[in-house]
Amino acid sequence: SSIYPQNTIAAFEGAAEYGFTYYELDVHTTKDGEWVVIHDDTVDAMTDGEGEVENFTFEGIRALKIDGGNGIENHEGLVVPTLKESLDVCSQTGILPVIELKNCDIKYLPGIVEILEEYGLSDSAKIISFDKDYLEEYRRLDGEIDILYLSNDPSIEDIDWCIENNFGINFNCWNLGKCSDAIVYAKKNDVTIAAWTVDNTIFADIMVLFGAEYITTNKILP
């Protein structure tokens, strides 16, 4: 997202072209139950519209034009994509999705399970969220898919909860000093570790030393 408008097809295709293994996308539900891909709870920052995503119908949000984000001057005609459209990039390029559940209606979660099965991605996609209720419900729906709990500053208790539910942990790299005990504890208990947002190589190396298997970055790191 440092060079492409975030959460757009252009950004996902760019990630594939630069050789990333995964791309991260943020999903919300519209008020008529469509899974759409946009970072914020509102459309204000990225489009020519205003308001909460959850208050739009799919038709309404689709009528908006994306006019924000880095590199937008190089991309015309971008719209808020659906989850399926975003996963088409996987089919075309081989890149894999990390799907962050943002503000959504929990009753529609079975739809993501079905979509990932349709695309043959249930064994390779990852589900992440700050919302524990979303993650517990998704685990109930799918006992095998990789799920990681997003936390700014995870505690030992958070890691125990991850162990109980077969979740990984995905933490804010800038808070390592505050949560290093929890991350070491996670490593000792074979909990998958990921870190965000790692935008320089020094922090990338530090995260690897602490056992991170995945990092999220906005930039093209050497």
Backbone bond lengths (Angstrom), bond angles and torsions (degrees), N, CA, C in turn:
res aa  C-N    CA-C-N  psi(-1)  N-CA   C-N-CA  omega(-1)  CA-C   N-CA-C  phi
1 S - - - 1.465 - - 1.518 112.32 -
2 S 1.337 118.40 -1.98 1.459 119.53 175.19 1.521 111.65 -76.04
3 I 1.336 117.33 -18.55 1.472 119.67 -178.92 1.527 113.18 -129.20
4 Y 1.331 117.66 -8.43 1.465 121.80 176.97 1.532 109.04 -126.18
5 P 1.322 118.29 152.92 1.469 119.67 172.31 1.527 109.70 -61.42
6 Q 1.314 117.03 126.04 1.466 120.93 -172.07 1.527 112.45 -65.09
7 N 1.337 113.65 148.14 1.466 121.64 176.36 1.526 112.96 58.77
8 T 1.322 115.69 37.86 1.467 120.40 175.06 1.526 109.10 -121.10
9 I 1.318 115.68 161.33 1.457 120.27 176.71 1.527 110.21 -58.17
10 A 1.332 116.98 -37.80 1.462 120.57 178.50 1.527 111.31 -59.09
11 A 1.332 117.19 -41.70 1.462 120.98 179.60 1.519 111.34 -67.12
12 F 1.328 116.88 -41.25 1.463 120.22 -178.74 1.527 111.05 -66.91
13 E 1.323 115.91 -41.64 1.463 119.69 176.45 1.524 110.62 -64.80
14 G 1.342 116.25 -37.38 1.457 120.07 177.45 1.520 111.84 -64.00
15 A 1.328 117.10 -40.79 1.466 120.83 178.11 1.521 110.53 -60.51
16 A 1.323 116.22 -41.26 1.463 120.14 177.96 1.528 110.74 -64.33
17 E 1.310 116.65 -43.10 1.465 120.68 -178.94 1.527 111.71 -63.36
18 Y 1.330 117.03 -33.22 1.452 120.63 179.60 1.531 112.92 -84.00
19 G 1.327 117.13 -0.26 1.455 120.51 172.11 1.510 116.36 89.06
20 F 1.333 118.06 15.81 1.459 119.22 175.89 1.521 110.79 -68.11
21 T 1.328 115.87 147.00 1.467 120.97 177.72 1.521 110.91 -75.56
22 Y 1.340 116.11 -39.72 1.465 122.54 -177.95 1.527 110.15 -128.12
23 Y 1.312 115.51 158.51 1.463 121.64 166.61 1.516 107.53 -129.15
24 E 1.337 115.37 143.79 1.457 120.42 -177.37 1.517 109.92 -101.54
25 L 1.324 116.23 134.72 1.460 121.65 179.62 1.517 109.61 -134.23
26 D 1.329 115.66 146.68 1.460 122.26 -177.10 1.522 109.34 -106.21
27 V 1.337 116.54 126.31 1.465 119.02 -176.64 1.526 111.76 -115.45
28 H 1.332 113.82 143.22 1.461 124.19 175.46 1.517 107.75 -131.69
29 T 1.333 115.69 163.51 1.461 119.12 171.00 1.523 109.67 -106.93
30 T 1.331 115.05 139.43 1.456 120.76 170.95 1.526 108.25 -77.38
31 K 1.315 116.33 172.56 1.462 118.33 -176.75 1.521 112.58 -71.33
32 D 1.352 117.17 -13.47 1.452 119.64 174.52 1.533 111.80 -105.73
33 G 1.343 116.25 18.11 1.455 119.59 166.84 1.507 117.51 87.82
34 E 1.330 118.69 13.62 1.467 120.42 177.83 1.529 109.55 -88.73
35 W 1.334 115.48 138.30 1.466 119.97 175.11 1.520 109.28 -84.16
36 V 1.337 115.86 117.12 1.462 120.76 179.73 1.519 109.55 -120.32
37 V 1.331 115.53 158.77 1.458 122.00 -172.46 1.523 109.80 -112.67
38 I 1.330 115.36 112.71 1.466 121.86 179.25 1.521 106.43 -162.32
39 H 1.323 117.22 147.08 1.466 119.92 -173.24 1.521 112.96 -73.87
40 D 1.330 117.33 -53.02 1.462 121.15 -171.55 1.529 111.77 -85.03
41 D 1.331 114.36 164.54 1.464 120.19 173.76 1.518 111.49 -71.61
42 T 1.342 116.27 -17.98 1.460 120.65 177.25 1.525 109.52 -115.52
43 V 1.314 115.92 163.88 1.473 121.18 178.72 1.524 111.84 -92.13
44 D 1.325 117.90 -1.77 1.462 122.41 -168.65 1.526 114.07 -59.18
45 A 1.332 117.73 -45.41 1.466 120.85 -171.56 1.524 112.85 -71.46
46 M 1.330 117.44 -31.67 1.458 119.78 -169.92 1.523 114.19 -109.05
47 T 1.327 118.17 -11.85 1.462 119.74 -174.89 1.522 111.10 -129.81
48 D 1.329 114.72 176.70 1.465 120.16 177.14 1.523 111.75 -88.28
49 G 1.330 116.61 14.22 1.458 121.09 178.40 1.522 112.11 -110.59
50 E 1.317 115.42 -178.45 1.452 122.37 177.92 1.516 109.16 -139.40
51 G 1.331 116.50 148.46 1.445 120.19 173.47 1.519 113.76 123.01
52 E 1.332 114.94 170.40 1.456 122.82 -179.42 1.527 110.16 -75.21
53 V 1.320 115.88 137.41 1.466 120.58 178.22 1.525 110.51 -56.13
54 E 1.339 116.92 -41.92 1.456 121.19 -175.19 1.533 112.47 -65.32
55 N 1.327 117.87 -15.02 1.459 120.62 179.99 1.528 113.19 -94.33
56 F 1.320 116.38 -3.82 1.458 121.14 177.66 1.527 110.62 -92.86
57 T 1.328 116.23 143.72 1.458 119.44 161.79 1.524 107.27 -76.58
58 F 1.328 116.22 165.51 1.460 118.36 177.26 1.528 110.18 -61.59
59 E 1.322 116.89 -42.24 1.461 120.24 179.46 1.523 110.69 -59.15
60 G 1.337 115.99 -39.76 1.459 119.83 -179.13 1.516 112.82 -68.08
61 I 1.330 116.92 -43.11 1.464 118.91 -178.38 1.526 110.70 -72.72
62 R 1.332 115.69 -28.82 1.458 120.06 -179.69 1.532 111.47 -71.36
63 A 1.322 116.51 -22.40 1.461 120.36 179.64 1.525 112.36 -76.85
64 L 1.345 116.56 -11.12 1.456 120.15 -178.95 1.526 110.84 -79.87
65 K 1.306 115.46 153.02 1.459 122.33 177.11 1.526 109.17 -106.78
66 I 1.337 117.32 129.86 1.451 120.34 174.34 1.518 108.40 -73.75
67 D 1.334 115.59 120.96 1.459 120.63 -177.20 1.523 112.35 -130.98
68 G 1.342 117.02 14.18 1.454 121.67 179.86 1.512 111.74 -125.82
69 G 1.322 115.77 171.49 1.451 121.01 177.60 1.515 112.59 102.13
70 N 1.324 115.26 157.85 1.459 120.86 -179.54 1.519 111.36 -65.32
71 G 1.328 115.89 136.13 1.451 120.74 177.91 1.512 114.75 76.73
72 I 1.329 117.66 10.83 1.466 119.58 -176.78 1.524 111.31 -60.54
73 E 1.333 117.22 -27.17 1.461 120.13 -179.35 1.529 112.21 -65.00
74 N 1.325 116.42 -16.43 1.467 120.80 179.79 1.520 113.41 -95.75
75 H 1.332 116.04 1.43 1.463 119.14 -173.91 1.527 109.76 -137.43
76 E 1.311 116.13 115.79 1.450 121.06 178.17 1.525 110.33 -106.09
77 G 1.312 115.40 151.05 1.458 120.77 173.08 1.507 115.56 76.53
78 L 1.338 118.00 17.76 1.463 119.75 178.98 1.527 110.02 -75.32
79 V 1.328 115.08 140.72 1.461 121.72 176.59 1.523 108.45 -128.51
80 V 1.327 115.79 166.98 1.465 120.71 176.45 1.527 107.99 -66.64
81 P 1.334 118.12 118.08 1.464 119.15 -176.35 1.523 112.53 -81.87
82 T 1.312 115.02 159.78 1.459 121.00 170.45 1.527 108.63 -84.94
83 L 1.328 115.38 165.53 1.459 119.35 175.57 1.523 110.44 -59.85
84 K 1.331 116.89 -43.42 1.463 119.60 -179.19 1.519 111.77 -61.52
85 E 1.311 117.23 -43.18 1.464 119.98 178.74 1.524 110.94 -61.78
86 S 1.330 116.06 -37.28 1.455 120.16 178.47 1.525 111.02 -67.23
87 L 1.321 116.70 -37.00 1.463 120.24 179.80 1.528 112.12 -75.12
88 D 1.322 116.92 -18.72 1.468 119.01 173.54 1.525 110.73 -58.90
89 V 1.345 116.59 -29.66 1.462 120.43 178.05 1.526 110.31 -63.36
90 C 1.336 116.54 -34.42 1.475 120.18 176.50 1.525 110.09 -63.54
91 S 1.318 116.02 -45.60 1.458 120.49 -179.01 1.526 111.33 -62.22
92 Q 1.326 115.96 -35.05 1.467 120.84 -175.48 1.520 113.43 -83.64
93 T 1.345 117.78 -27.18 1.463 120.14 -170.94 1.524 114.89 -123.05
94 G 1.333 117.42 -22.72 1.464 120.54 -176.61 1.516 114.56 92.71
95 I 1.331 118.07 -6.04 1.456 120.46 174.97 1.523 108.86 -67.25
96 L 1.338 117.45 155.73 1.460 122.39 -174.53 1.525 110.83 -116.13
97 P 1.344 117.81 151.94 1.470 120.04 -174.70 1.522 114.42 -96.98
98 V 1.321 114.79 141.94 1.461 123.16 164.80 1.521 105.61 -113.14
99 I 1.320 116.57 111.79 1.463 121.92 -170.79 1.522 109.97 -102.45
100 E 1.345 115.99 113.66 1.459 119.42 176.19 1.520 110.05 -91.84
101 L 1.326 115.46 122.89 1.454 121.65 176.25 1.517 108.07 -80.81
102 K 1.318 116.40 111.80 1.464 121.34 -179.54 1.534 108.65 -95.42
103 N 1.332 117.48 -122.76 1.459 120.62 -178.81 1.523 108.95 -90.46
104 C 1.324 116.51 103.50 1.460 119.38 -175.83 1.524 110.45 -139.15
105 D 1.319 114.67 161.39 1.459 121.13 174.60 1.524 107.17 -84.60
106 I 1.331 116.03 118.12 1.453 121.18 -172.13 1.531 112.99 -60.09
107 K 1.328 116.16 -23.73 1.464 118.77 -178.74 1.525 112.27 -68.38
108 Y 1.337 116.81 -16.86 1.462 120.07 -179.43 1.535 113.14 -92.40
109 L 1.335 118.15 -0.10 1.464 119.99 -178.52 1.531 113.59 -58.08
110 P 1.349 119.53 -35.47 1.472 117.27 176.77 1.526 112.88 -56.60
111 G 1.330 117.05 -23.84 1.459 120.21 178.39 1.517 112.36 -64.11
112 I 1.344 117.37 -37.10 1.459 119.73 177.97 1.522 110.11 -68.28
113 V 1.327 116.45 -41.48 1.471 120.10 177.07 1.520 110.05 -55.93
114 E 1.319 116.53 -46.53 1.467 121.25 -179.07 1.524 111.67 -65.14
115 I 1.343 116.71 -41.24 1.462 120.15 -179.04 1.530 110.65 -64.98
116 L 1.333 117.21 -43.19 1.463 119.59 179.62 1.527 111.35 -65.33
117 E 1.324 116.47 -36.13 1.465 119.27 175.37 1.521 110.55 -64.93
118 E 1.332 116.67 -41.70 1.457 121.62 179.34 1.527 111.15 -59.55
119 Y 1.334 116.77 -38.62 1.463 121.49 -177.91 1.531 113.02 -89.32
120 G 1.320 117.02 -0.06 1.454 120.44 -179.25 1.513 113.82 68.02
121 L 1.336 116.57 32.35 1.465 121.64 -174.04 1.527 113.45 -113.17
122 S 1.316 118.14 5.47 1.462 120.56 -176.40 1.521 112.59 -61.09
123 D 1.327 116.60 -30.35 1.466 120.55 -177.94 1.521 113.40 -89.70
124 S 1.327 117.63 -7.89 1.462 119.32 -174.28 1.527 113.97 -125.92
125 A 1.322 118.19 -19.37 1.463 120.92 177.10 1.520 110.35 -74.13
126 K 1.317 115.78 162.59 1.458 121.71 173.66 1.524 108.53 -127.31
127 I 1.337 115.28 143.52 1.459 123.02 177.66 1.520 107.79 -111.44
128 I 1.339 116.94 131.34 1.459 121.12 178.05 1.526 109.42 -134.41
129 S 1.332 115.99 154.57 1.467 120.01 175.89 1.521 110.04 -171.23
130 F 1.341 115.64 153.93 1.455 121.76 168.99 1.532 111.12 -80.82
131 D 1.324 117.38 -15.74 1.459 122.43 -172.60 1.528 109.90 -92.55
132 K 1.320 116.55 112.77 1.465 120.82 -177.28 1.529 111.96 -65.89
133 D 1.325 117.05 -34.90 1.463 119.68 -179.99 1.527 110.95 -63.25
134 Y 1.325 116.79 -42.06 1.463 120.43 177.74 1.522 110.42 -59.72
135 L 1.326 115.76 -45.40 1.457 119.68 -175.46 1.530 111.85 -68.88
136 E 1.314 116.96 -40.30 1.470 119.46 178.19 1.524 110.66 -63.86
137 E 1.330 116.88 -40.16 1.461 120.07 178.69 1.520 110.73 -67.50
138 Y 1.335 116.89 -40.09 1.469 118.32 179.93 1.522 110.60 -65.90
139 R 1.341 117.05 -38.41 1.463 119.40 176.69 1.525 110.87 -62.82
140 R 1.319 116.96 -36.75 1.464 119.68 177.17 1.527 110.58 -62.61
141 L 1.336 116.64 -36.51 1.456 121.39 -178.81 1.521 112.39 -77.21
142 D 1.325 116.41 -31.39 1.467 121.56 -177.36 1.524 108.21 -141.93
143 G 1.315 116.19 109.15 1.457 121.03 -175.23 1.511 114.48 -81.04
144 E 1.332 118.24 -5.70 1.460 120.65 -171.76 1.532 114.17 -115.48
145 I 1.321 118.81 -29.76 1.458 120.67 -172.94 1.534 110.87 -60.63
146 D 1.340 116.51 148.48 1.459 120.88 176.70 1.524 109.97 -70.11
147 I 1.330 115.39 125.01 1.463 122.50 177.93 1.511 108.37 -127.77
148 L 1.334 116.76 134.01 1.451 121.57 177.84 1.529 109.64 -127.14
149 Y 1.322 114.57 136.57 1.461 121.37 179.03 1.521 109.88 -86.59
150 L 1.321 116.37 123.85 1.460 122.13 176.46 1.521 109.49 -83.22
151 S 1.335 115.40 129.36 1.462 119.25 178.91 1.517 109.40 -148.27
152 N 1.318 116.47 136.63 1.454 120.73 174.64 1.521 111.26 -66.19
153 D 1.321 115.60 -41.03 1.464 120.50 -172.16 1.540 108.28 -148.96
154 P 1.337 117.88 76.04 1.463 120.00 -174.20 1.535 112.86 -65.81
155 S 1.316 114.59 147.95 1.465 121.93 178.14 1.527 109.77 -105.23
156 I 1.327 115.62 171.77 1.469 120.28 173.97 1.524 109.76 -58.85
157 E 1.335 116.21 -38.20 1.476 119.94 179.08 1.528 111.03 -64.01
158 D 1.328 117.37 -37.76 1.462 120.29 176.66 1.531 110.47 -62.88
159 I 1.323 117.25 -40.16 1.463 120.44 179.54 1.521 110.10 -66.27
160 D 1.334 117.62 -40.06 1.468 120.34 176.62 1.527 110.58 -60.04
161 W 1.330 116.58 -40.08 1.470 120.80 177.31 1.521 110.26 -64.19
162 C 1.322 117.40 -39.75 1.471 121.09 177.18 1.528 110.61 -63.04
163 I 1.323 116.62 -42.88 1.463 120.65 178.66 1.532 110.27 -60.81
164 E 1.311 115.82 -44.83 1.468 121.46 -178.67 1.525 111.89 -60.64
165 N 1.329 117.10 -35.55 1.464 121.44 -174.83 1.528 114.00 -102.98
166 N 1.332 116.50 4.28 1.464 121.07 -177.10 1.528 110.87 60.01
167 F 1.334 115.46 49.08 1.458 123.04 176.12 1.529 109.43 -109.19
168 G 1.322 115.96 154.70 1.451 121.25 165.37 1.517 109.29 -91.44
169 I 1.337 115.64 -180.00 1.465 121.32 177.19 1.524 108.83 -123.15
170 N 1.328 116.27 136.52 1.461 122.72 179.83 1.527 106.55 -127.88
171 F 1.335 116.89 106.20 1.467 119.73 -168.65 1.525 112.38 -115.98
172 N 1.317 115.21 163.19 1.455 123.31 178.34 1.528 109.01 -74.45
173 C 1.336 116.72 113.31 1.467 120.27 -174.43 1.511 112.49 -58.94
174 W 1.327 117.85 -28.87 1.465 121.15 -176.80 1.521 111.85 -73.36
175 N 1.332 117.25 -10.08 1.461 121.02 178.23 1.526 112.62 -104.85
176 L 1.317 116.59 17.10 1.462 119.35 -177.89 1.525 112.05 -56.42
177 G 1.327 116.59 -37.98 1.457 119.41 -179.69 1.516 113.29 -60.69
178 K 1.326 116.62 -29.42 1.464 120.65 -178.75 1.526 112.81 -88.04
179 C 1.338 117.31 -22.80 1.470 119.10 -173.27 1.521 112.74 -124.47
180 S 1.331 117.36 19.07 1.468 119.42 -176.57 1.519 112.25 -60.44
181 D 1.345 117.23 -35.87 1.471 119.52 178.74 1.523 110.91 -61.59
182 A 1.337 116.45 -40.74 1.461 120.26 -179.99 1.521 110.95 -67.94
183 I 1.330 117.56 -37.86 1.457 120.84 -179.76 1.528 110.63 -69.27
184 V 1.306 117.70 -40.99 1.469 120.87 175.33 1.522 110.23 -62.89
185 Y 1.319 116.71 -41.23 1.468 121.50 177.30 1.524 110.68 -62.50
186 A 1.329 116.89 -41.19 1.462 120.92 177.22 1.526 110.50 -60.95
187 K 1.314 116.43 -44.83 1.464 120.87 179.93 1.519 110.75 -60.87
188 K 1.310 117.85 -43.91 1.464 122.16 -179.12 1.521 111.41 -63.24
189 N 1.339 116.67 -26.65 1.455 121.14 -177.89 1.534 112.63 -102.58
190 D 1.332 115.88 17.81 1.468 121.92 175.39 1.524 113.46 59.53
191 V 1.334 116.29 31.13 1.461 121.26 173.98 1.528 108.19 -82.60
192 T 1.324 116.92 130.45 1.464 120.21 177.06 1.520 109.79 -60.79
193 I 1.324 116.76 133.09 1.461 122.20 -177.39 1.522 109.86 -116.04
194 A 1.317 115.46 131.68 1.469 122.42 173.52 1.525 107.59 -134.13
195 A 1.329 116.50 160.03 1.470 120.47 -178.00 1.520 110.55 -139.68
196 W 1.335 116.26 147.83 1.459 124.25 177.89 1.515 108.38 -140.11
197 T 1.314 121.18 161.80 1.441 127.35 -27.60 1.513 106.05 -93.65
198 V 1.331 116.96 116.69 1.464 123.26 -171.49 1.523 108.40 -97.80
199 D 1.316 115.52 96.14 1.468 119.92 -171.80 1.527 113.97 -106.16
200 N 1.346 116.77 15.19 1.467 118.63 171.68 1.518 109.58 -147.56
201 T 1.313 116.44 158.04 1.463 121.08 -172.60 1.523 112.55 -70.94
202 I 1.334 117.89 -28.25 1.465 119.94 178.43 1.521 110.02 -62.46
203 F 1.335 116.68 -48.36 1.463 119.87 179.03 1.522 111.28 -68.20
204 A 1.320 117.00 -32.28 1.464 119.41 176.41 1.527 110.19 -60.87
205 D 1.329 116.67 -44.86 1.470 120.49 179.46 1.528 111.39 -64.60
206 I 1.331 116.39 -39.04 1.463 120.07 178.95 1.532 110.38 -64.94
207 M 1.316 116.60 -41.89 1.461 119.75 179.55 1.535 110.58 -62.03
208 V 1.319 116.59 -40.60 1.466 119.95 178.26 1.530 110.18 -62.89
209 L 1.322 117.57 -41.05 1.462 121.28 178.28 1.527 111.79 -60.27
210 F 1.335 115.62 -32.62 1.461 119.95 179.07 1.528 112.71 -88.24
211 G 1.324 116.32 6.84 1.461 119.52 171.97 1.508 116.00 97.96
212 A 1.341 117.22 10.32 1.466 118.44 -179.93 1.528 110.36 -67.88
213 E 1.317 115.71 129.97 1.462 121.71 175.83 1.525 111.98 -92.39
214 Y 1.328 115.91 -20.39 1.466 121.64 -178.02 1.525 108.57 -139.80
215 I 1.323 116.16 145.52 1.456 120.83 169.66 1.527 108.54 -128.81
216 T 1.311 115.19 148.65 1.466 122.04 172.74 1.525 107.46 -105.31
217 T 1.329 116.18 131.60 1.454 120.78 -179.51 1.518 110.20 -137.73
218 N 1.328 115.67 152.29 1.464 121.26 174.05 1.511 111.53 -94.47
219 K 1.332 117.04 -5.88 1.460 120.43 -169.57 1.531 111.38 -122.44
220 I 1.326 115.23 168.59 1.454 121.91 173.88 1.519 107.12 -91.49
221 L 1.316 117.94 100.09 1.467 121.67 -177.66 1.529 109.39 -84.14
222 P 1.346 117.04 144.12 1.471 119.40 178.57 1.533 111.48 -70.36
